[in-house]
């Protein structure tokens, strides 16, 4: 694993597996002095325009990095399962997506860095001039990442910076830094010069100083809304940002939907990575004529899911990232049950690290499981008789990310898509679907800016126009 450079007074951190608490590695924590050194390095690299890497070299480095990741595909999947608790079947998908994402960043350069001619001569004052634009890297990027996709989130936050030529400092989640450190090593092995991507494992106060420094031109943050909006309020003047927070993903299921299609999709969308996904299925509004049947079928499916160590090939639902998250989820579920929700399956911890896949029927509208992101293996089913009222309930929170609708009627699908307050609405699919080239964004409290490899690359660049006056 990467040997992090740190000051002599820096402490260390032991990375443990959420599967069983076993120690995976011990790495140094970096101090404010280390952060200052990284900022100075990154700033100097960006200011030295003669040292900027040409586009073809950056493309070659990215393609080589994808090749190196592919060579370590199984080892990286094992590492994701070990440090993040994501079941191997899903960890392997994450590595495949990471490889594709790195290649996508290289290929997107052909369109993202494209300028255009600005017409002149349409007024007397502009006669005799030629004008055109180009795109340049915006400057130093700081990336603060989350635990739930420890490889692919780094790809989404860092590879766009590499592609467009921005020096980057990346802080992975302190619970899952190992994939990030290895990816940074592979970038250097692929030929990226030292200093262009610098990983840092540090306390939150050091990360805040990094993110709000005047030498930063772009902050990319994935994590809680509380922290993200706080950081945005403290950014230096002119610093751009992209914030990706969570949601309380709603699903509308009408009475024409086929439960044979709906149930497997919602089981995957709700219990994938134990529900620790920002667009995980959480609130299911089903027509009253089918709601209880749907809930019972979901409960039956959830009860059959294999819960256990993510490193076991048979596991479908792994642990929560920390024991305190098990305690929190359990308290929210108990609150909902005490207030009148029916627990159809699950509803209690298996031990300090694992929580039973849980299906709740008709919890109160003001319960935490109805109003806040559970980020655990819990889905809720609410019966409705009026679809418009169900949509109103789906739109009632201050968060808005991805949503979905299940129906066999095209007119209902189109009308529901139009009425749902969401950045993306899936028709006859769960809310957690994502491809790495599509726009991915939270609305309102759920985020700021648009993610997705190409969209992030665009945001990490800025326009420059040249106007030539002819003799």
Secondary structure, DSSP 8 states (H G I E B T S, - for coil): -------TT--EEEEE-TTT--EEEEEE-B-HHHHHHHHHHHHHHHH-GGG---HHHHHHHHHHHHHHHHHTHHHHHHHHHHHH---HHHHHHHHHHHHHHHHHHHHHHHHHT---EE---SSGGGTTEEEEEEEEE-SEEEEE--STTTTHHHIIIIIHHHHHT--EEEE--TTS-HHHHHHHHHHHHTT--TTSEEE--B-HHHHHHHHT-TTEEEEEEES-HHHHHHHHHT--TT-EEEEE-----EEEE-TTS-HHHHHHHHHHHHHGGGG-STT---EEEEETTTHHHHHHHHHHHHHHS-BS-TTSTT-SB---SSHHHHHHHHHHHHHHHHTT-EEEE--SBSSSS-B--EEEES--TTSHHHHS---SSEEEEEEES-HHHHHHHHT-SSEE-EEEEE-S-HHHHHHHHHHS--SEEEESS-TT---TTS-B--EETTEES-BSHHHHHHHTEEEEEEEEE--
